[in-house]
């Protein structure tokens, strides 16, 4: 395996007209870690991930993913990445099993469809149309599709939004198994407890800029003033201290 980091992002910049969505953002993701990208709505998280996934082209900066580059190594990267978009659109009139078989067919190697159905507890829904699934079931199916090719690097954009507590913890277990087998995860989430549990390191971004980077414990110790002396701060305290309390649309 290459010594290159799973992700290397240097001075990444993306403009939409007069709006700077990503502003000279730099960070690396080490192989085998779970790295969290945190920030309020409109902070540039999804734009950053979509550039790393090859879905958007940056206006400036340099990106390497698994030691490879988009434009020159597209085919190899597509075989080695798993991607769950913030709003994954799946065919409504395909069954769960048909959807997984289609995604599995895109990869040279990967997990079997029965294994994915078992892993995400979708076996009982295998013949159900996607359009008939609950929101939580669709979300689990989207992550199952992202794992179909047994990727080296998994991108998850708010993967547990809308999931009940049992489904959330089941996904956490799946990610723990994925990492135990050497996989790397880059995740965005608005759930600070989730980031604190899952992530080895987190980057906090706001207005497209990096404003903090470190382990959850390091950021809590440095930035999260506890509200009472008997309670240690939390990652949510860090987030609020860095990004403020006003609402973002």
C-alpha positions, 0 to 999 in steps of 0.5 A: 500500500502506498504511503500517500495519505488517503486524501490530500487537499491543498489550498482547495478553492471553489467559486460560484459567481461572487460566492466563495464556497471553498476558500483555500482549504487544506487538510489530509486524511490518513489511511485507515482513519475516520475523518469528520468534516464538520460545519454549519449549513453552507460552510462548504462541506458538500462542495468539498466532498464533491470535489474529492469525489470527482463530481466537481472541478475546483477553481484552484488548489490541488487534490490527491485521492489514494495517491491518484488524481482526477482527470488522469486516474478516473477509472481506477479511482471509481473502482476504489471509492464508495460514495453516499451522496447527501440526497442519493436518488435511486430508481423508485420502481427497482427493488432493493435487490435489483438496486444492489445488483446494479451497483455491484455490477459497476465494480470488478470486485466487491461484496455479495448482494446477500452479504449487503442485504444481511449487513444492513438488515434489508433481507426482508425488503429485498423484493420491495420497490425502493419507492415503498421504503421508509426514509431510514430504509432508503438511507441504509440502502444508499450506504449499502450501495456505497459499500458494494465495491468494497472500497478503500475510501468511503465518502459519507455525506450526512449518512444518518440523517433521518435514521432512528437510534437503532439504525444509527448504531447499526451503521456505526457498527458497519463502519467499525467493521469496514475500518477494521478491514483497513478502510478509510472514511470521510464523513460529514455530519451535524450530529456532534455526538456521532462525530465524537464517537466515530472520528479519529480527527475532525476538521471544522469549516465555516464559510469555506475556511478551515477554523479547527483541526484535531482529535475530538478530545484535543478540540474539547480540551482546548475550546469547549468551556464546560457550562458547569465545573462538574461536566467536561465540554463536548464536541458540540460545545466546540462547534458552537464556540467556533461557529456561533449560535445564529441560524444558517439556512 
